[in-house]
Amino acid sequence: MELAKIETFAKLEAADMARADMLVANCLAAAADGDTNAYYDLGVAYSTGSHGVNCDLIEAHKWFNLAASQGHEAASWCRADISDEMTAMEIADAQRRAREWLRQANSGRRAA
């Protein structure tokens, strides 16, 4: 009986992981189209290490920065909050990544 519970839990966990991966994939696709809420959602995922991604404050800052630059107020607060836990070099790296994302997104839109 315990083995059956463990196997059922393992199956649910795998399904939950697949759903989490899909959430991040959907957010990335929406972010590629400039969706401000997707930027914010990715920031939340990376800042908390949820939805199948590891906690990465540099990536979180990048996404919060992109959302904040489009007027997302909560993203501004979140970016400021995680900045307190980051070094100046990490913040600079996050800003560089945000600029690179915008550069790639803009070149992709022009090509389409």
C-alpha positions in Angstrom: 0.0 0.0 0.0 2.8 2.5 0.8 4.5 1.7 -2.5 1.3 2.5 -4.4 1.1 5.8 -2.6 4.7 6.6 -3.4 4.3 5.7 -7.1 1.1 7.8 -7.3 2.9 10.7 -5.7 5.9 10.3 -8.1 3.5 10.4 -11.1 1.8 13.5 -9.8 5.1 15.1 -9.2 6.3 14.4 -12.7 3.0 15.8 -14.1 3.4 18.9 -11.9 6.9 19.3 -13.2 5.7 19.1 -16.8 3.0 21.7 -16.1 5.6 23.9 -14.5 7.9 23.5 -17.5 5.0 24.4 -19.7 4.2 27.5 -17.6 7.8 28.8 -18.0 7.8 27.9 -21.7 4.5 29.8 -22.2 5.9 32.8 -20.3 9.0 32.8 -22.4 6.9 32.7 -25.6 4.8 35.6 -24.3 7.9 37.5 -23.2 9.2 37.2 -26.8 6.1 39.0 -27.9 6.8 41.7 -25.3 4.1 40.6 -22.7 4.9 42.7 -19.6 3.0 40.2 -17.3 5.1 37.4 -18.7 8.3 39.3 -17.8 6.9 39.7 -14.3 5.9 36.1 -14.0 9.4 35.0 -15.1 10.9 37.3 -12.5 8.7 35.7 -9.8 9.7 32.2 -10.9 13.4 32.9 -10.9 13.3 34.9 -7.6 11.5 32.1 -5.8 13.0 29.1 -7.6 9.5 27.9 -8.6 7.9 26.4 -11.6 10.8 24.2 -12.5 13.6 26.8 -12.5 16.3 27.3 -10.0 16.5 30.4 -7.9 18.6 32.9 -9.9 18.5 36.5 -8.8 20.3 37.8 -11.8 17.7 36.3 -14.1 14.9 37.5 -11.8 16.3 41.0 -11.8 16.5 40.9 -15.6 12.8 39.9 -16.0 11.7 42.4 -13.3 13.7 45.1 -15.0 12.1 44.4 -18.3 8.6 44.5 -16.7 9.4 47.6 -14.8 10.6 49.4 -17.9 7.1 48.8 -19.4 5.4 50.4 -16.3 4.7 47.2 -14.2 4.6 48.7 -10.7 4.9 45.4 -8.8 8.0 44.5 -10.9 9.7 47.8 -9.8 9.1 46.8 -6.1 10.4 43.3 -6.7 13.4 44.4 -8.5 14.3 46.8 -5.7 13.7 44.1 -3.1 16.0 41.5 -4.7 18.6 44.2 -5.5 19.3 44.4 -1.8 20.5 40.8 -1.9 22.7 41.3 -5.0 26.2 42.7 -5.6 26.8 45.6 -8.0 28.4 43.2 -10.5 25.3 40.9 -10.4 23.0 43.9 -11.0 25.2 45.0 -13.9 25.1 41.5 -15.3 21.3 41.4 -15.0 21.0 44.8 -16.8 23.3 43.6 -19.5 21.1 40.5 -20.0 18.0 42.7 -20.1 19.5 44.8 -22.8 20.6 41.7 -24.8 17.0 40.3 -24.5 15.6 43.5 -25.9 18.2 43.6 -28.7 17.4 40.0 -29.7 13.6 40.5 -29.4 13.7 43.7 -31.5 15.8 42.1 -34.2 13.4 39.1 -34.3 10.4 41.4 -34.7 12.1 43.3 -37.6 12.9 40.0 -39.4 9.3 38.9 -39.2 
